[in-house]
């Protein structure tokens, strides 16, 4: 079920399509962004994550063409693109680069043997860009739906997610994990998903139906250092596995090391490798604990685990920053906030908090002021429930 805001956006994009192309669209597709409740920097260590799709999304209105030309219009940028499915190349002009995600999915699906059909389309999104809420994954998944539906070849959601990941890795050139595409394609309304990033199995975990809100707060600090630091952290985790294999020969990733085993052998690891491994191993344990706590309705424990996660990301993994810490501190100062943590890769982006419904007005009034006083920046708040994953609306 769509929110009233999304239903209004659907009507808007249909009207925009008719204005540009002179007819009603044949289809409207949607793919949501996501927030990760817990399980940060565990995905490339074969670990567990617990994201939820959010009530912000990428929408595409489209109609078939009789040829293999894609005519696209990005409502957010007021820019057009035009390319042939017979010649899929990177867009190099600055004004056209927004279309590379679209081209990426067309390239990937063509490589899978799918015979694509040309389309006219309008795309519009309200997932904040650069905030760590996976606007890029939403765009890829929505485009994957579009091209497969236009070709009359509906994709299984897991396959869709994997192809979207492949598109971002091999065409866009960003070595992403699977979480973002997976939750965008497979999200369940009113549920988070506990995803095992090794086996790609998942389980819906119900979120509270009443009494608790998910509040996302954007630091409005764009995320610097992410790519270089991400590569460094990944290398440090691999170093930890290499050393720990001397004592635990069966392990292939940090996911395989228990908290107890880590405590037994942590002194064998040099710093900062030891701290990085400590975060990943304890974060996996927290993620499984939080899924269990949500299933039992133990929101206080969920909040405690989120708080511990942030401290681990701040101290052991060193991917937080003044802005994230200030926003978390402001959130935790509000009575009725169960827990707050940074979400996403770090060095900027967003925090996520579990807030008692009766505390939401106080949160909305006080947190931005406290954050402004601490940083001089304005925080943007986003209130969301867990949304359904990608699908065709028309």
C-alpha positions in Angstrom: 0.0 0.0 0.0 1.4 3.4 -1.0 1.4 6.4 1.2 -0.7 9.4 0.2 2.5 11.2 -0.7 3.5 8.4 -3.0 0.1 8.2 -4.6 0.3 12.0 -5.3 3.7 11.5 -6.9 2.3 8.7 -9.1 -0.3 11.1 -10.4 2.3 13.8 -10.9 4.6 11.6 -12.9 1.8 10.3 -15.1 0.8 13.9 -15.8 4.4 14.9 -16.6 4.7 11.9 -19.0 1.5 13.0 -20.9 2.8 16.5 -21.2 6.1 15.4 -22.7 5.0 12.5 -24.9 1.4 13.4 -25.6 -0.2 10.2 -24.2 -0.7 8.3 -21.0 2.1 6.0 -19.8 1.5 2.2 -20.3 3.2 1.5 -17.0 4.4 3.0 -13.8 7.2 1.3 -11.7 8.5 2.0 -8.3 11.6 1.0 -6.3 12.2 2.2 -2.7 15.3 3.5 -0.9 16.3 1.9 2.3 17.6 2.5 5.9 19.8 -0.1 7.6 18.6 -0.5 11.2 21.7 -2.4 12.2 24.5 -4.4 10.6 27.0 -1.9 9.3 30.1 -2.8 7.3 29.2 -6.5 7.8 28.0 -7.2 4.2 31.5 -7.5 2.6 32.5 -9.7 5.5 29.7 -12.3 4.6 27.7 -11.2 7.6 24.2 -10.2 8.6 22.3 -6.9 7.9 18.8 -5.7 9.0 17.5 -3.1 6.6 14.0 -1.9 5.9 12.7 -0.3 2.7 11.5 3.3 3.3 8.6 5.3 2.1 10.8 7.2 -0.4 11.3 5.9 -3.9 12.2 6.2 -7.5 9.2 6.2 -9.9 9.3 5.6 -13.6 6.4 6.2 -16.0 7.0 4.6 -19.4 5.5 3.4 -22.7 6.8 1.1 -25.3 8.4 2.2 -28.6 8.5 0.2 -31.8 12.3 0.6 -32.1 15.3 0.2 -29.8 15.7 3.8 -28.8 15.4 5.0 -25.1 14.1 8.5 -24.7 14.3 9.5 -21.0 13.5 12.6 -19.0 14.7 13.1 -15.4 12.2 15.3 -13.6 14.6 16.0 -10.7 17.2 17.5 -13.0 14.9 18.7 -15.9 17.2 16.9 -18.3 16.7 14.5 -21.2 18.6 11.6 -22.6 18.5 9.6 -25.8 20.4 6.4 -26.6 20.2 3.2 -28.6 19.9 -0.2 -27.0 22.2 -1.4 -29.8 25.0 0.9 -28.6 25.2 1.0 -24.8 28.0 3.2 -23.7 28.7 5.4 -20.7 27.3 8.9 -20.9 30.2 11.3 -20.6 28.5 14.7 -20.9 27.8 16.1 -17.4 24.2 16.8 -18.3 23.6 13.2 -19.3 25.5 11.3 -16.6 22.3 10.8 -14.5 21.3 8.2 -17.2 24.3 5.9 -16.6 22.3 3.9 -14.1 19.6 3.4 -16.8 22.3 2.4 -19.3 23.9 0.1 -16.7 20.7 -2.0 -16.3 20.1 -2.1 -20.1 23.7 -3.3 -20.6 23.4 -5.9 -17.8 20.1 -7.3 -19.0 21.4 -7.4 -22.6 24.4 -9.4 -21.4 22.0 -11.9 -19.8 20.4 -12.5 -23.2 17.3 -10.4 -22.8 16.1 -8.8 -26.0 15.1 -5.3 -24.8 12.6 -2.9 -26.4 12.9 0.8 -26.7 10.8 3.0 -24.3 9.8 6.6 -23.6 10.1 7.3 -19.9 10.0 9.9 -17.2 11.9 9.2 -13.9 11.4 11.0 -10.6 12.8 10.2 -7.1 12.4 11.6 -3.6 15.1 9.5 -2.0 17.6 12.2 -0.8 20.8 12.0 -2.9 24.1 11.4 -1.3 22.6 10.7 2.1 23.3 6.9 2.3 19.6 5.9 1.7 20.4 4.1 -1.5 19.0 6.3 -4.2 21.3 4.6 -6.7 20.1 1.1 -5.8 16.5 2.3 -6.1 17.2 3.7 -9.6 18.9 0.5 -10.8 16.1 -1.7 -9.5 13.4 0.5 -11.0 15.2 0.5 -14.3 15.6 -3.3 -14.2 11.9 -3.6 -13.6 11.2 -1.2 -16.5 13.3 -2.9 -19.1 12.3 -6.4 -18.1 8.6 -5.5 -18.1 8.9 -3.8 -21.5 10.5 -6.9 -22.9 7.7 -9.1 -21.5 10.2 -10.9 -19.2 9.4 -10.4 -15.6 12.4 -11.0 -13.3 12.3 -12.8 -9.9 13.1 -10.2 -7.2 16.3 -12.0 -6.1 17.5 -12.1 -9.7 16.6 -8.5 -10.1 18.6 -7.5 -7.1 21.7 -9.5 -8.2 21.6 -8.0 -11.7 21.3 -4.5 -10.2 24.4 -5.2 -8.1 26.2 -6.4 -11.2 25.2 -3.3 -13.1 26.6 -1.0 -10.4 29.8 -3.0 -10.0 30.6 -3.7 -13.7 29.1 -0.7 -15.6 28.9 2.1 -13.0 32.2 0.9 -11.4 31.3 0.9 -7.7 32.1 -2.3 -5.8 29.0 -2.5 -3.7 27.6 -5.2 -1.5 24.2 -6.8 -2.1 22.2 -5.2 0.7 20.9 -2.1 -1.0 19.6 -3.7 -4.1 18.2 -6.7 -2.1 16.1 -4.6 0.2 14.9 -2.4 -2.6 13.7 -5.4 -4.6 12.4 -7.6 -1.7 11.3 -5.2 1.0 8.2 -6.1 3.0 5.7 -3.5 4.3 5.8 -3.3 8.2 8.9 -5.5 8.3 12.7 -5.3 8.2 14.6 -8.1 6.5 17.3 -10.1 8.2 19.6 -10.9 5.3 22.5 -13.4 5.3 24.8 -11.8 2.8 26.7 -15.1 2.3 23.8 -17.4 1.4 21.4 -14.6 0.3 18.7 -16.1 2.4 16.4 -13.7 4.3 13.7 -13.5 6.9 11.0 -10.9 7.4 11.2 -9.4 10.9 8.1 -7.6 12.0 8.5 -4.0 13.2 6.2 -2.6 15.9 2.7 -1.9 14.4 2.2 1.0 16.8 3.9 3.0 19.5 7.3 3.3 17.8 8.5 5.4 14.8 11.6 5.1 12.7 13.1 8.6 12.3 15.9 9.2 9.8 17.9 12.4 10.3 20.2 13.6 7.6 23.3 15.5 8.7 23.4 17.3 5.4 27.1 16.7 5.4 27.9 15.0 2.1 30.0 11.9 2.6 33.6 12.5 2.0 36.4 9.9 2.2 33.9 7.0 1.8 35.5 5.2 -1.2 39.1 5.4 0.0 38.3 4.5 3.6 35.9 1.7 2.5 38.8 0.1 0.6 41.1 0.5 3.6 38.6 -1.1 6.0 38.0 -3.9 3.6 41.7 -4.6 3.4 42.0 -4.5 7.2 39.2 -7.0 7.5 41.0 -9.3 5.1 44.2 -9.0 7.1 42.3 -10.0 10.2 41.0 -13.1 8.5 44.5 -14.0 7.2 45.9 -13.8 10.8 43.0 -15.5 12.5 43.1 -18.5 10.1 46.3 -19.6 11.8 44.3 -20.4 14.9 40.9 -21.0 13.2 41.7 -22.6 9.9 38.2 -23.2 8.8 37.2 -19.5 8.6 36.9 -17.7 5.3 35.5 -14.4 6.5 35.0 -12.5 9.8 31.5 -13.7 9.9 32.8 -17.2 10.8 34.5 -15.9 14.0 32.4 -15.9 17.2 32.7 -13.2 19.8 34.2 -15.8 22.2 36.8 -16.9 19.6 37.7 -13.3 18.9 38.3 -12.6 22.6 40.6 -15.7 22.7 42.8 -14.6 19.8 42.4 -10.8 19.5 45.9 -10.1 21.0 47.3 -11.8 17.9 46.0 -8.9 15.8 47.8 -5.6 15.4 46.0 -2.3 15.7 43.9 -1.1 13.9 43.2 -4.5 12.4 42.1 -5.7 15.9 39.6 -2.9 16.3 38.1 -3.3 12.8 37.6 -7.1 13.4 36.1 -6.4 16.8 33.4 -4.2 15.2 32.5 -6.6 12.5 32.3 -9.6 14.8 30.3 -7.9 17.5 28.1 -6.1 14.9 27.1 -9.5 13.5 26.1 -10.7 16.9 24.2 -7.5 17.6 22.3 -7.8 14.3 21.1 -11.3 15.1 20.2 -10.2 18.7 18.2 -7.2 17.3 16.2 -9.4 14.9 15.3 -11.7 17.8 14.4 -8.7 20.0 12.2 -7.2 17.3 10.4 -10.5 16.9 9.7 -10.5 20.7 8.7 -6.8 20.8 11.6 -5.9 23.0 12.2 -2.3 21.8 14.3 -1.3 24.8 16.9 -4.0 23.9 16.7 -2.9 20.2 17.6 0.6 21.3 20.4 -0.6 23.5 21.9 -2.6 20.6 21.6 0.4 18.2 23.5 2.6 20.7 26.2 -0.1 21.1 26.5 -0.3 17.3 27.1 3.4 17.0 29.8 3.4 19.6 31.5 0.4 17.9 31.3 2.3 14.5 32.7 5.4 16.1 35.5 3.8 18.2 36.5 0.5 16.6 35.6 1.1 12.9 36.3 4.8 12.9 33.8 5.7 10.2 31.7 8.3 12.2 32.3 12.0 12.3 31.4 15.1 14.4 28.2 15.6 12.5 26.9 12.0 12.9 28.0 11.9 16.6 26.3 15.3 17.3 23.1 14.1 15.7 23.1 10.8 17.6 23.8 12.7 20.9 21.0 15.1 20.2 18.6 12.2 19.5 19.6 10.3 22.6 18.9 13.4 24.8 15.2 13.2 24.0 13.1 11.2 26.5 11.4 8.4 24.6 14.2 7.7 22.2 15.1 4.1 22.6 18.3 4.2 20.5 20.1 6.1 17.8 23.0 5.3 15.5 24.6 6.3 12.3 23.4 4.3 9.2 25.3 3.8 6.0 29.0 3.9 5.1 29.8 6.8 7.4 31.7 10.1 7.3 28.3 11.9 6.8 24.9 10.9 5.7 22.2 9.9 8.1 21.3 8.6 11.5 18.4 6.3 12.4 16.5 6.4 15.7 13.7 4.4 17.3 11.4 6.9 18.9 8.3 6.4 21.0 5.3 7.9 19.1 4.6 10.3 22.0 8.2 11.6 21.8 8.1 12.4 18.1 6.9 16.0 18.4 9.7 16.7 21.0 12.2 15.1 18.7 11.1 17.1 15.7 11.3 20.3 17.6 14.5 19.9 19.6 16.9 17.7 17.7 17.4 20.0 14.7 18.1 22.9 17.2 20.6 20.9 19.2 22.3 19.8 16.0 22.5 23.3 14.6 24.0 24.6 17.8 26.7 21.9 17.7 27.6 22.0 14.0 26.1 25.0 12.4 24.3 22.7 9.9 20.6 22.1 9.4 19.4 18.5 9.9 16.6 17.2 7.7 14.2 14.7 9.3 12.4 11.9 7.5 9.6 9.9 9.3 9.0 6.5 7.7 7.4 3.2 8.1 8.8 0.0 6.4 7.7 0.0 2.8 7.0 -2.7 0.3 9.8 -3.5 -2.2 9.9 -2.8 -5.9 6.9 -3.4 -8.2 4.8 -2.4 -11.1 2.0 0.0 -10.1 0.3 0.3 -13.5 
